[in-house]
Amino acid sequence: MKPSHIIQWVLGACLAAAGLFIFFRSVDLHGLAYQLSHARPLGMVAAAVLSVLSIWLRSLRWSIMLPSPPLSHKKQLFPIVTVAFMINNILPARMGEAARAVLLWRRNGYSAAVSIGSLILERGIDVLALSACFFVPVFFVPDIGGGAGASVYKSVTLHSSAVILAAAVACCVGLLAAYSLFPAIVRSVCKSALALAPRKARPGIRRIGIDVASTLDWTFSIGKILAVVALSAGIVLCYALSVVLLVGDAGFGLLQGLFSQAFAALGAAIPLAPGYVGTLHAVMLEGLVLCGMARDKAQAVTILYHAIPYGTVTLLGLYYFFKLNMTFRDITEAEKKIEQENRGADE
């Protein structure tokens, strides 16, 4: 095993351990056991189904966003996405993303640049959708962060963060709209802005820009834009509904589920920890507590929210992993192969 991989594993284990320590540091084991034993079976089944549905919606969105160059195809995107999530569940440093790019490159005939660019753009859209999951509930549910015993500082901080995020999302959406309406002007402005970057960083920035631009053709079609927006909303709704159904409380609605999902996604976005263990638990717990949920109930919901999709997606991903005749050696060499392809394209 390479030293870099050993470092990733060690750092990932440390992050997971730190997150779990924060999550369990004030646990009431009796209360937690009670909450877990009284979890609703229907909610758990629904969480498993919704986790698979979210991946299916994600594969549909990816199909729309991908261009259609000659000698490429969009078959088996659902298995590819499922395998990527399975790998993220068991390996550190989000290695499933590299495997996903390689599968699209090898099996579907897309270039490495388009494969990487499509993932960068997809992650950007996920960030916009999840940011909305944070600021929309804060604006429309006064009780979030402002319940009994909550400090004024915490409430003001939440609202200030929501305003900043809303402004950032508006700017990003504006940039996408500008590109779809005036692509030549936007490319010219970006080329001029590149001159302000350090000289050594320019090639990498230029390459990322080309990768992303290659997957923006869908922004020139109103129908595809609406489809991407609808599917992105469907993906986050799947996660939010999972939280709502696991909570099973009439006072905990969809907006609270969206808010909790935003915190869960923030924890999952922290790299290195395999399967988002620890990081997701610690951050999502705080989101549920801010919604006014008792800590033992919040801990039980967080454990179920992570464990049920984790098991479902991992098992389904392993099935497709062997069906696609992959090996873990393909995964570990993914970044190297893509870098070689990129160097060949530059030459």
Secondary structure, DSSP 8 states (H G I E B T S, - for coil): --HHHHHHHHHHHHHHHHHHHHHHTT--HHHHHHHHHT--HHHHHHHHHHHHHHHHHHHHHHHHHS---TT---TTHHHHHHHHHHHHHHSSTTHHHHHHHHHHHHHH---HHHHHHHHHHHHHHHHHHHHHHHHHHHHH-TTTT-STT--HHHHHHHHHHHHHHHHHHHHHHHHHHHHHH-HHHHHHHHHHHHTTS-GGGHHHHHHHHHHHHTT-GGGG-HHHHHHHHHHHHHHHHHHHHHHHHHH--TTS-HHHHHHHHHHHHHHHHSSSSGGGTTHHHHHHHHHHHHTT--HHHHHHHHHHHHHHHHHHHHHHHHHHHHHTT--HHHHHTHHHHHHHHHHHHH-
